[in-house]
Amino acid sequence: MKSVLISENPSNPRYVILGSGESGVGAAILAKRLGYDVFVSDKSPVPANFKTELQKHNIAFEEKQHTLLKILPATEIIKSPGIPEKTEIMQAVRRNKINVIGEIEFAYRHAGKCRIVAITGSNGKTTTTELVYHLLHHAKLNVRKGGNIGNSFARMVAEDLDSQATDNEERIFVLETSSFQLDDIQEFRPKIAILLNITPDHLDRYDYQMDNYVRAKFRITMNQKRGDIFIYNGFDPVIISSLPPSEISTKRKTIGSQPNQIAVRKGFVKDGQLRIAQHQFDLTPTALRGPHNAFNAACAVRTALLLGVKPDTIQEGLNTFKPPAHRLEKVAEVNGVTYINDSKATNVDSVFYALQAMDQPTIWIVGGQDKGNDYTPLMPWVEQKVKAIVCMGLDNSKIISAFKDLQKPIVETHSTQEAVNKAAELAAIGDTVLLSPACASFDLFKNYEDRGNQFKQAVNNL
């Protein structure tokens, strides 16, 4: 499709947005709402739903190409987080010394009075973001959620501008923030920043240097000032070894995770009881399974307390929270066997937490597109908790080789229904069947959601 021509207006800032996903389109809508000259460029086809939005807002765009004559005259460029710096278009932008920001930076500049809770980490971001939002929403605070999940920050700010809500200092945004998003901030400043954990991930974007990835995660704190809060995992070795100097002006709240308890400054989680700031919360009636989710809950509860939510209201929120789909999601109980969908577990670290959370003999469904996995960290949990292994993928040889010496039943399957049927045959009353693949989904499925949905359908077919 040919690009839409833009009228030149030298007195009006020109914003070029690279990428037409939720982040890019949200930024474009906000920039248009602010009266700027806006142009969206995407090397790939623009998804149909976003194309309709751009046309509705009369926003110029191009697809399947980057036209330098239309991009390089930009006053500023807003880059979608999925675009690496090594691409030709970014190299051209850098050569021309055009300032580049991300969508959350652009939204922050125009958000007005608000409080921001920003959450990052290699694992657990979505669950913690959803839980923080749920606790605050249950307390009837004026809260929105988005960022790396759901609506972009920029889209929410544009909606608030339309409703003249940006002067309301009671507004709270709970934002999941990825390392890619944090790479492109300049002034973005959360009132509360949460760093859950740091394990190797996305290293191809960071020149295969772990230090570069760590620095990206710590950017969440770079603009915090006196009175802001930094909540971090006090037992994560990477975080502890990388903490900024103690003279940082933020108030630090240490929450640490160990195999048998979550240690919190002036509090702890043990046997399902969470104690923070002299308040006690019961996690046993909640849907939050495993020590890692107890840790996520500790971060969320701490945040809610800091924002003035009463302990009784927090407990009510914990009791009614439903974890996001495909993350240790209980699907059904069939013939006395519990089926759990953890399709989002696409790396070894996520499966480590999932197996740790299992409290019944487990039939483990694993496999997919291997990402160079080292399964060694899983050995103790597989030996202790896994009753049988059901491989589900086009090539299961690496998984079979990794676990064959444990002398546990291992079967190969090549579809979801076959995997679920085999797991059902291997399971007894009181057992759990856990889909926690440790691999990407692209060998047999469109994405992890498709894999999880097919698993749920297969369970319902039993």
N, C-alpha and C positions, 0 to 999 in steps of 0.2 A: 504494500500500500504506500502511495506517495505521502510525503509529509505535508502537513498543513502549514502554509506560509504564515510568517509572523510579521506584523507591522512594527517597524523600528520606532522607538521612542527613546532618545538618548537621555531624557530626564527621568526615566522610569527604570529602576533596577531590573535586570534581566536574570531570571533564575532558570537554569537548565537542570532538569532532574534526569539522572541516568538510572534507568530501571523502571519498569511499569508494574511491579507487584504492589502489595498493600502499602509498603513503606513509601515507594515512589509516588503512587497515586495519592496517598494521603498528604504527602508533602506538596504535590501539585495543587491539590484542592485548597490547602491552606495558603499557599503563595498567591493563587488566583483570588482568594477571598481578601487578601491584603492589598490587592490591586496591582501586583507586580506583573511584568511581562514574563510569561511562563512557557517553557517548551520541554516536552518529555521525549527522551530518546531511548530506544531499546534495541539491542542487537538481535533479540529474539522476537517472535510474534507477541503482540500485546494480547493478554488473555481477554476473551470476549466480554466478560463482566466488567473488567477495568476499562476496556475500550469504550463501552457504553457510558461509563461514568465520565471519562475524559470528554467525550462528545457532549454530554449533558451540560457540563460546566464550561463548554467552549474553550477547552484547553488544547493548544496545538501539540501535535505529537508525530513521531515517526516510529516505524517498526522495521525489524530485519536489517537495520543499518544504523551507523553513527555518522552523521554528516558534520564534518568538522567546521564548515562555514557557518553552521547554525549553533554549534556547541561552544566553540572557542570565544565568541563575543560575550560570553556570560559574565555578569557581575560576580556571580558566585555559583558554584555547582553543588547540588545536593546528590550525593552518591548513595545508591541503594547498598545495603551491607553485603549483599552477595557478590558484588563486583570486586575482584582482586586488583591490587595495585599494579600487577604485572601485565594487565591487558593493554592493548595498543591505545585504546581511548584514554586510559588513565595516564599512560606515559606522555601522550600528547598534551593532556591537561596540565600535568606537572611541568612540562617543558615551557608552557605558556604562563606558568606562575599564577594560575587562577586558584583562589581560595576554595577548598573543598570541605564540606561539612556533611554530617549525616542527618537523617530525618529527625532523630530525637533532639539533636542540637538545635535544628531549625525550629522545632516545636517549642523547645524550652524558651527560646528568645521571645516568643509571643504568647506564652502560657498565662501571663499575668500572675495574680496572687494565687498561690496554691502551695501544697506540700507534696513532695514527691518521695515515694518509697521505691527505690530501685534495687532489683534483685538479680544477681549473677552467680555463676558457678558452672562447673563442668557438668554436674548432674543435680537434678532436683529443682531447677529453676521454675518450671511450670507448676509443679505441685505447690511449691511455697508461694508463688505469686497468687495462684487460685485461692490458697488457704488464707493468706493475708487479706485478700479482697473479701472473701466470704466472712471473715470475722468482723471486718469493718462495716460491710454492708448489713450484716445481721444487727450491728449496733446502730444502724440507721444513720451512719455518717455519709456525707456527700462524697462518694468514692467511685472512681472508674478504674478499669484495668485494661491493659493493652501492652503495646511495645512489640516484643518479639512474638507475642501470641495475640490473636484477636485483632482488634482495631489498632492501627498505628497511633502513636502519640499525636502526630500532626493532625490526623483526622478528628480526634477528640477535641483538640484545641480549636480547630475550624468550627466544629459544631458549637462549642461554647461561645465563640465569637458571634455566631449567628444568634444565639440566645442571650447575648450580653452577660455571660456568666463569668467572664475572666476577671472581674473585680471582686469575686467572692473568695476571700482568703481561707474559707473553710473547705475548699475543694481539695481532694486528695487524689493523686494518680498513683496507682500501683503498677509498676512497669517491669516486665521481664526484659532484661538487657543482655544481649549476647556480646561476646568479645568483639565481633565484627562491628556491632553498633558502637561500642565504646571506643573503637579505633578512631572514629570520626567525630568525637566530641571535642569542644573547645572550652565552653563555659558551663555546660550542663552540671547542675549541682543538686543532688538529692538531699532532702532533709534527713532521710534514713537510708543508708546504703548497706546491703546485706551481701556478703561473700560466703557462699555455702561450702565450696571445696574447689580444689584445682587438681585435675588429673590430666594426663596428656590427651589432647584432642585438637583437631583442626591444624595439626602442625604443618601441613602442606602450605597453609596460608602464612605461616610464621617462619619460613625458611628452615623448617625442621629444628628450630631452636626453642626449647622449652622456656627459656628466659623471656623470649619475645611474647609468648602466649601469656605468661604470668604477668608481665607488665601491662598487657592489654586488659586483663581482669582487674588489676589494681587501679586502672584509670577511673573506676567507679568512684574513687575517693578523691581524685585529684583536685577538685574545686571545693571540697567541703571546708567549712569554717567553724569557728567557735559556736557551740550550741548544736551543731549537726551530730548525727549518731552513725557510728560504723559498727555493725554487728558482723562478727566473723567466726569461723570455725577454729577454735583454740587448740585443737589437736591435729589439724591438717598440717603435715610437716612442710609442705610447699608454702602454705600461707605464713606459717610462723617464721620460716627462714627468710621470707620476703617482705615482712612488715616494714612500713616506713619508720623513720626515727620516732621515738616516744614523744618528741615535742610537737607532733601533729596536733592541731588544735581541736580535732573532733573528740567527742566522748566515745571511748571504745567499750563495746559490750562483748565479752568473750563467751562463746558457746562452743563446747567441745564435745566430740563424739568418740566414744570408745566402744569396744565390742559389747560390753555388758551394761553400759549406762551412758547417759548424756550428762556431762558435767557442765553446769552453768554457774557463772559468777553468782554467789549467794543462792544457788539452787542446783537441782539435779533432776534427772528422769531415771527412775528405777522401778521395775515391776509395774510399768504402766502409769506410774504416778509422776507427774511433772510439777516441780516446785520452782517458781521463779519469783523473785522479789517478795518473798514471804507469802506468796499465794500458791495454792496447790490446785492442780488440774488433773482430772482422771482421763487417761487416754484409752482405757480398756473398752469403753462402749463406743469408741469411734471407729471409722473405717480406715484409720491410718495404721498400716501394718509395718512392722520391722523397726529396728533402731534408727535407720536412716530417716524414716518418716517421723519418728519421735524427735529427731534433731530438727527436721524441717518445721515441726510443730512448735518446738522451743523458740525458733527464730520468729515464727509468726505470732506467737503469744507475746513474746517480748515486744514486738512491734506494736501490737494492739494495746498493750499496757502503756507504752510510751505515748500513744496517741489518745489516751484517756478512756479507753474502753474498760468497763467494770468487769471484774473477774467472773461474776455469775453469767454475764452476757457472753464472755469468751467461752466459757464451758458449754453454753447452749450452742454456740457456733461450732465448736469442735464436734459436738454430738451430731450435728446435722450436715457436716461437710461430706461431700462425695468427691473422692479423688478424680482427677481428669481421666478420660477414657484411655485405655491401652497402657496404664501405669498401675500394675498390681490391682487390676480391676476384676472384682469377683463377677463372673459371668452367670454361673448357676451351680446348683448341686444336683447331680444326676446319679441315682442309685447309690447314694451315700458318698459319692466322690465330688469334691469341690474343684471347679475349673476356674483358673485365674489367667486373665489376659494381661501380659506384660510386654506387648509387642514393641513398645517404645524402647525397650532395653536392647539397643543396637550396638553396645560395646561391653567388654568384659566387666568393667567397673559397675555398670548398672546391674548386670546379672549377679555380681557379688552381693549387692544389697538385697536383691530379690531372693536369692537362696538363703541368705542370712535371716530373712523374715519368715521363712517357712517353718511351721511348728508341727507338721504332720509328714509322714513318708511321702516323697514327692516323685512323680513321673515328670521328667524335665524334657520339654520339647525345645530343641535348639537347632540353629543352623540358618543358612542363608548365604549372602555374599560376604565372604570373609574379608576383613579389613587389616589383615596382618596380625590377627589376634594371638596373644600369648595367654593360654588358658591356665597357666600355672597357679595364679592367685585363687582360682576356683576350686582347686583340688581338695582342700580341707572340707569345704562345704558340700561338694559333690559326694565325697566319701561319707560324710556324716549324715546328710539329709536326703540324698537322691537314691531312689529305689531302682529306677531304670531310666535309660536315656533314649528318647525318640528323636532321631535326626530328620530334619525337614529342609531339604535343599537339593540343588542340582549336583553339588559336589560335597559330600560329607566326609571325605577321607581325612582331613585334618582333625576334625572333631573325634572321629573314631580312633585315630592314632593317639590323640591326647589322653583319652580316658579308658582305653582298652585294658590297661594294666590294673584298673580298679576292680575288674572281675564283676562288673554289673551288666545286666542285659542291655544291649545296644541294638536298636533296629533302625533301618533306613526307610524313609518315606519320601514321596515327591509331590505331595499335595496336602492341603490343610485337612481335608476330610479324612484322608488316609492316616495322617498323623494323629488326629483325634481318636479315630477308631482303634488304632494300635495302642494308644495311651489308655483308652477305656478297658481294653483287654488286659493290660498289665496292672491296672489299678484294683485295689480292694476297698471295701467300705472303710471310710475314715482317711483315705489317701487324698492327696491333692495332685491335680494335673496342672502344671505351670508352663505356659508359653512364655519363655524368656530367651530370645534367640541369640543374643550376643553378636549378631551379624546384621548387616544391611539387608533390606528386603527385595532388592532389585533383581534377584535371580528369578523369582516366581511371582512377584507382586509389584503393583504400581508404587507403593510406599508402605511405611509401617502401619498406617491407618487401614489400608486395604488388607494387609496381613491380619491385623487384629479383628477386623470386621468379618473376614472369612473364618477365622477361628471361632468367633461367637456364633456364626451361622452353623458351623459344623457341630458345635456343642448342642445347639438347639435341635439339630437333626438326629441326635442320639435317641 
